[in-house]
Amino acid sequence: MQKRKSFDNKSLNLVAERFRVLSDPLRLQLLHLLGDAEMSVGALVEASGATQANVSKHLQTLLRAGLVQRRKDGLQAFYRIADPSIFTLCELVCGRLSEQFQEDLSAIGTLRHPRRASR
């Protein structure tokens, strides 16, 4: 078995911060929306159903983390994915969740008893 790489506290804090950035459902939704194309803040507001203030706040968090880039065009701001490797991480997590869900369904199925005939 291969020994895992050890991390110092600074490295662990950086990794933990990246996971904190990804821990909000709206931020994940925004990343997903930006996965195919650059979008304006207004388009992200409309597509997400969140308020402009909330979308802007979360985009700033994603920008500071280096996950998205911003481009200004007049009064509008457009965002795009800066680090496409984030989707690899999401695919790994989603794949594992899907496997776990299937395992849980199988386990539940073994616990179910056949319905007894009505009297």
Backbone hydrogen bonds, N-H to C=O, Kabsch-Sander energy under -0.5 kcal/mol:
donor,donor_aa,acceptor,acceptor_aa,energy
12,L,8,D,-2.4
13,N,9,N,-2.4
14,L,10,K,-1.9
15,V,11,S,-2.3
16,A,12,L,-2.6
17,E,13,N,-2.3
18,R,14,L,-1.8
19,F,15,V,-2.1
20,R,16,A,-2.2
21,V,17,E,-2.1
22,L,18,R,-1.4
23,S,20,R,-1.2
24,D,21,V,-0.6
28,L,24,D,-2.1
29,Q,25,P,-2.3
30,L,26,L,-2.7
31,L,27,R,-2.3
32,H,28,L,-2.3
33,L,29,Q,-2.7
34,L,30,L,-2.1
35,G,31,L,-0.5
35,G,32,H,-1.0
36,D,33,L,-0.6
39,M,79,Y,-2.4
41,V,77,A,-1.6
44,L,40,S,-2.2
45,V,41,V,-2.6
46,E,42,G,-2.3
47,A,43,A,-2.6
48,S,44,L,-2.2
49,G,45,V,-2.1
55,V,51,T,-2.6
56,S,52,Q,-2.8
57,K,53,A,-2.2
58,H,54,N,-2.2
59,L,55,V,-2.6
60,Q,56,S,-2.0
61,T,57,K,-1.5
62,L,58,H,-2.3
63,L,59,L,-2.5
64,R,60,Q,-2.7
65,A,61,T,-1.6
66,G,63,L,-1.4
67,L,62,L,-2.3
68,V,62,L,-1.0
69,Q,80,R,-2.6
71,R,78,F,-2.8
73,D,76,Q,-2.9
76,Q,73,D,-1.8
78,F,71,R,-3.2
79,Y,39,M,-3.1
80,R,69,Q,-1.8
81,I,34,L,-0.6
82,A,67,L,-2.8
83,D,67,L,-1.4
86,I,83,D,-1.9
87,F,84,P,-1.7
88,T,84,P,-0.5
88,T,85,S,-0.6
89,L,85,S,-1.5
90,C,86,I,-2.1
91,E,87,F,-2.5
92,L,88,T,-2.2
93,V,89,L,-2.4
94,C,90,C,-3.0
95,G,91,E,-2.6
96,R,92,L,-2.2
97,L,93,V,-2.6
98,S,94,C,-2.3
99,E,95,G,-2.2
100,Q,96,R,-2.7
101,F,97,L,-2.6
102,Q,98,S,-2.3
103,E,99,E,-2.3
104,D,100,Q,-2.6
105,L,101,F,-2.5
106,S,102,Q,-2.2
107,A,103,E,-2.4
108,I,104,D,-2.4
109,G,105,L,-2.3
110,T,106,S,-1.5
111,L,107,A,-0.8
111,L,108,I,-0.9
112,R,108,I,-1.1
